Amino acid sequence: YYRALQDGPISVVLPIDKLSILISIAFAYIIFKERLTRRSGLGLAMIVAGTLGMVVL
């Protein structure tokens, strides 16, 4: 992460870092059969919306 920040622009590195939560949740769902609660889903949606907002604006 820090190496990527040194080599690349933060506008590219940060969204990739923040969206890694999607991979973690997908892994937990597929491998461990964990369910996503309504509260967790709302939090995830807010993280994704905020990250996409940073990319677009």
C-alpha positions as CSV (number, residue, x, y, z in Angstrom):
1,Y,0.0,0.0,0.0
2,Y,2.7,2.5,1.0
3,R,4.8,1.5,-1.9
4,A,1.9,2.0,-4.3
5,L,1.3,5.5,-2.8
6,Q,5.0,6.3,-3.4
7,D,4.9,5.2,-7.0
8,G,1.4,6.1,-8.1
9,P,-1.1,8.9,-7.7
10,I,-3.3,8.7,-4.6
11,S,-6.4,9.2,-6.8
12,V,-5.8,5.7,-8.3
13,V,-4.4,3.9,-5.3
14,L,-7.0,4.9,-2.6
15,P,-10.2,3.7,-4.4
16,I,-8.5,0.3,-5.0
17,D,-7.6,0.1,-1.4
18,K,-11.1,1.1,-0.2
19,L,-12.9,-1.3,-2.5
20,S,-10.9,-4.3,-1.2
21,I,-13.6,-4.6,1.4
22,L,-15.8,-6.1,-1.3
23,I,-13.3,-8.9,-1.9
24,S,-13.2,-9.6,1.8
25,I,-17.0,-9.8,2.1
26,A,-17.3,-11.9,-1.0
27,F,-14.6,-14.3,0.3
28,A,-16.5,-14.6,3.6
29,Y,-19.8,-15.2,1.8
30,I,-18.4,-17.8,-0.6
31,I,-15.9,-19.7,1.5
32,F,-17.3,-19.4,5.1
33,K,-21.0,-19.1,4.1
34,E,-21.4,-16.0,6.3
35,R,-24.6,-14.0,5.8
36,L,-24.6,-10.2,5.4
37,T,-27.0,-8.5,7.8
38,R,-29.0,-5.5,6.9
39,R,-26.8,-3.2,9.0
40,S,-23.6,-4.6,7.5
41,G,-25.1,-4.3,4.0
42,L,-26.0,-0.7,4.6
43,G,-22.5,0.0,5.8
44,L,-21.0,-1.7,2.8
45,A,-23.2,0.3,0.5
46,M,-22.1,3.5,2.2
47,I,-18.4,2.6,1.8
48,V,-18.9,1.7,-1.9
49,A,-20.9,4.9,-2.5
50,G,-18.3,7.1,-0.8
51,T,-15.5,5.5,-2.7
52,L,-17.3,5.8,-6.0
53,G,-18.1,9.4,-5.1
54,M,-14.4,10.1,-4.6
55,V,-13.6,8.6,-8.0
56,V,-16.2,10.5,-9.9
57,L,-15.8,13.9,-8.2
